[in-house]
């Protein structure tokens, strides 16, 4: 992301979730570092609205991430929790996106 290879897609819900998660004690991140990441996403990412998805979601809390990913053609939702999302080529694991980027 920081070298411009990947542009994150976000909305206010996603920014709030990232901010909350990065503040969790298990990550041991400083506020300055969290602010740097969040501000970078806001500055260089793509702000987008959700595209409603009528299907069921294994975990409804993940719906905003999936619906925002639907808003930009040829985008991917990269996650370590594939089971939380509909099975689709759009949803990939980190290892899959690395392979996709290496092919380009």
HUDA-V828634 format. One record per backbone hydrogen bond with DSSP energy under -1.0 kcal/mol. CO is the residue of the C=O (numbers start at 1). NH is the residue of the N-H. E is the energy in kcal/mol with one decimal. If there is no record, write none. Layout:
BEGIN
{{CO:NH:E} {CO:NH:E}}
END
This chain:
BEGIN
{{1:4:-1.4} {8:46:-3.2} {10:48:-2.8} {11:15:-2.2} {12:16:-2.3} {13:17:-2.2} {14:18:-2.9} {15:19:-2.5} {16:20:-2.3} {17:21:-2.9} {18:22:-2.8} {19:23:-1.0} {21:24:-1.8} {24:27:-1.9} {30:34:-2.3} {31:35:-2.8} {32:36:-1.9} {33:37:-2.2} {34:38:-2.7} {35:39:-2.7} {36:40:-2.0} {37:41:-2.4} {38:42:-2.3} {39:43:-2.2} {40:44:-3.0} {41:45:-2.2} {46:10:-2.5} {59:62:-2.3} {60:63:-1.5} {62:66:-1.8} {63:67:-3.1} {64:68:-2.2} {65:69:-1.8} {66:70:-1.4} {67:51:-1.5} {68:71:-1.4} {72:75:-1.2} {77:92:-2.5} {81:84:-2.2} {82:85:-1.7} {88:91:-1.4} {90:77:-2.6} {92:79:-2.5} {93:97:-1.9} {94:98:-1.9} {95:99:-1.8} {96:100:-2.4} {97:101:-2.6} {98:102:-2.3} {99:103:-1.5}}
END
